[in-house]
């Protein structure tokens, strides 16, 4: 998916707290991400999120992406009850910690960083 390409203009220095939180979770969580290039919300939020993951040094093996069709059908959509996209599920030890679905009042990277801190994943 093109929407998984990091936004080259995303400023990691301006988001250092987000990058730090994501860095602290490296090796602790897995990101499962459903989206599609046809989805406006995905095109809006995912490139910045992938730039944040990239800036934090999150390895590719900790990120799983799943493309869905216009009916929002795709790999593992039923198993994870994916009905909105983008959906980003964070797991630790194969247990769901939390998820981001479609949109929030803050950028997805900030949302994820805040929830990581709230989930006591980062020690």
C-alpha positions as CSV (number, residue, x, y, z in Angstrom):
1,X,0.0,0.0,0.0
2,X,1.3,3.4,-0.9
3,X,-0.3,4.8,2.3
4,X,2.3,2.9,4.3
5,X,5.1,5.0,2.8
6,X,6.4,7.4,5.5
7,X,5.7,11.0,4.9
8,X,9.1,12.5,4.2
9,X,8.1,15.9,5.5
10,X,7.0,14.6,9.0
11,X,9.2,16.3,11.5
12,X,10.5,13.9,14.2
13,X,12.1,16.7,16.2
14,X,8.8,18.4,16.5
15,X,7.3,15.2,17.8
16,X,10.1,14.0,20.1
17,X,7.8,12.8,22.8
18,X,5.9,10.6,20.4
19,X,9.1,9.2,18.9
20,X,10.4,8.5,22.4
21,X,7.3,6.6,23.4
22,X,7.3,4.5,20.2
23,X,11.1,3.8,20.7
24,X,10.4,2.6,24.2
25,X,7.9,0.1,22.9
26,X,10.3,-1.5,20.4
27,X,10.6,-5.2,21.1
28,X,7.5,-5.0,23.4
29,X,4.5,-4.6,21.0
30,X,3.4,-5.6,17.5
31,X,1.4,-3.3,15.3
32,X,-1.3,-4.8,13.1
33,X,-2.6,-2.3,10.6
34,X,-5.5,-2.5,8.2
35,X,-6.0,0.1,5.5
36,X,-6.3,0.8,1.8
37,X,-5.0,3.3,-0.7
38,X,-8.6,4.1,-1.8
39,X,-9.5,5.2,1.8
40,X,-9.3,9.0,2.4
41,X,-8.7,8.6,6.2
42,X,-5.8,6.1,5.5
43,X,-4.2,8.5,3.0
44,X,-4.5,11.3,5.6
45,X,-3.2,9.6,8.7
46,X,-1.1,6.6,7.8
47,X,1.9,8.3,6.1
48,X,2.6,10.4,9.2
49,X,2.2,7.3,11.4
50,X,4.6,5.3,9.4
51,X,7.0,8.3,9.5
52,X,6.8,8.2,13.3
53,X,7.4,4.4,13.4
54,X,10.3,4.9,11.1
55,X,11.8,7.7,13.2
56,X,11.4,5.5,16.3
57,X,13.3,2.6,14.6
58,X,10.4,0.2,14.9
59,X,11.6,-2.9,12.9
60,X,9.6,-4.2,10.0
61,X,9.0,-7.5,11.8
62,X,7.0,-5.7,14.5
63,X,4.6,-4.1,11.9
64,X,2.0,-6.2,10.0
65,X,-0.1,-4.5,7.3
66,X,-3.3,-5.8,5.8
67,X,-5.0,-4.3,2.8
68,X,-8.7,-4.3,2.6
69,X,-11.2,-4.0,-0.3
70,X,-14.0,-1.4,-0.5
71,X,-16.2,-3.7,1.5
72,X,-13.5,-3.7,4.2
73,X,-12.8,-7.4,3.7
74,X,-9.3,-8.7,3.9
75,X,-6.9,-10.9,5.8
76,X,-7.9,-11.2,9.5
77,X,-10.7,-8.6,9.4
78,X,-13.2,-11.0,10.9
79,X,-10.8,-12.3,13.5
80,X,-10.0,-8.8,14.7
81,X,-13.5,-7.3,14.1
82,X,-12.2,-4.7,11.7
83,X,-15.1,-2.6,10.4
84,X,-13.4,0.8,10.1
85,X,-10.1,1.8,8.5
86,X,-7.5,2.6,9.2
87,X,-7.5,0.2,12.2
88,X,-4.3,-0.2,14.1
89,X,-4.2,-2.8,16.8
90,X,-1.3,-3.0,19.3
91,X,-0.6,-6.3,20.8
92,X,1.8,-7.5,23.5
93,X,2.3,-11.2,24.0
94,X,-0.5,-11.9,21.5
95,X,-3.0,-9.9,23.7
96,X,-4.6,-6.7,22.4
97,X,-3.6,-3.6,24.4
98,X,-5.7,-1.1,22.5
99,X,-6.7,0.0,19.0
100,X,-7.0,3.1,16.9
101,X,-10.0,3.1,14.6
102,X,-10.5,5.5,11.7
103,X,-10.0,8.9,13.4
104,X,-9.5,10.6,16.7
105,X,-9.1,14.2,17.9
106,X,-5.3,13.8,17.8
107,X,-2.9,12.5,15.2
108,X,-2.6,8.7,15.2
109,X,1.0,8.7,16.3
110,X,0.1,10.9,19.3
111,X,-2.9,8.7,20.1
112,X,-0.7,5.5,20.0
113,X,2.1,7.1,22.1
114,X,-0.4,8.3,24.7
115,X,-2.0,4.9,25.0
116,X,1.3,3.1,25.2
117,X,2.2,5.3,28.2
118,X,-1.3,4.7,29.7
119,X,-1.0,0.9,29.2
120,X,2.1,0.7,31.3
121,X,3.9,-1.0,28.5
122,X,6.8,1.3,28.8
123,X,8.9,0.6,31.9
